Amino acid sequence: MSIRFKKLLPAGSMILALAAPMVGHADPAKDLAVAGRALTFLENGPTGRAVLGVVFDPAKPGSVAEKNAIMAALGAGYAAGAVTLTGKAIEASAVGGASGVA
C-alpha cells in the first residue's frame, strides 16, 4: 500500500461513515418523481388515475412514519405525465385482501 493511500484511507472512511446515515433515508417526493418518469416510458402505460398500495406495519413507528411521508408526498394526486398517482394505505396484515391498488 502506498503512503498516499494510507493517509487517505482514514479520511475516506470518515466521509463514508458520516454519509451513511443520509443514505438510509429516502425522499418520498424524489421516489415518486422517479416512478412517475418511469411510467411515462412504458408502452401502453397507465393513464388517468392509478392507486398505489402503500403497505405499512402499524406496530413499527418507522413504517408508519414512512407511510405518512409517502401519503403526504402523494397528496390529493401526484401528476406524472398522463397518469395521476394516488395512494391507499394498507396494513401489512391486510395485503392479501387488498383490492383496487397497483
KALIN-V355346 format. One record per pair of residues at least 12 apart in sequence whose ideal C-beta (glycine too) atoms are under 7 Angstrom apart, sorted by the first residue. I is the first residue (numbers start at 1). J is the second residue. D is the distance in Angstrom with one decimal. If there is no record, write none. Layout:
BEGIN
I,J,D + I,J,D
END
This chain:
BEGIN
28,69,4.7 + 28,70,4.6 + 28,73,4.0 + 29,73,4.7 + 32,73,5.4 + 32,74,6.8 + 32,78,5.2 + 32,85,6.6 + 36,78,6.5 + 36,80,2.5 + 36,81,6.7 + 36,85,6.5 + 37,80,7.0 + 39,80,5.7 + 39,81,6.5 + 39,83,5.6 + 40,80,6.7 + 40,81,3.8 + 46,83,4.8 + 47,82,4.3 + 47,83,5.8 + 48,83,6.6 + 49,84,5.2 + 49,86,6.2 + 50,83,5.2 + 50,85,5.6 + 50,102,5.4 + 51,86,5.3 + 51,88,5.3 + 51,100,5.9 + 51,101,5.0 + 51,102,6.4 + 52,85,5.7 + 52,87,5.2 + 52,101,6.4 + 52,102,5.6 + 53,88,5.7 + 53,90,4.8 + 53,98,5.6 + 53,101,3.5 + 53,102,7.0 + 54,67,5.3 + 54,70,5.1 + 54,71,6.1 + 54,87,4.8 + 54,88,6.7 + 54,89,5.2 + 54,90,6.6 + 55,90,5.2 + 55,92,5.6 + 55,95,5.9 + 56,89,6.5 + 56,91,6.7 + 56,92,6.6 + 57,92,4.7 + 58,91,5.7 + 67,89,5.7 + 70,87,6.4 + 71,87,5.1 + 71,89,6.3 + 74,86,6.0 + 74,87,4.2 + 88,101,5.3
END
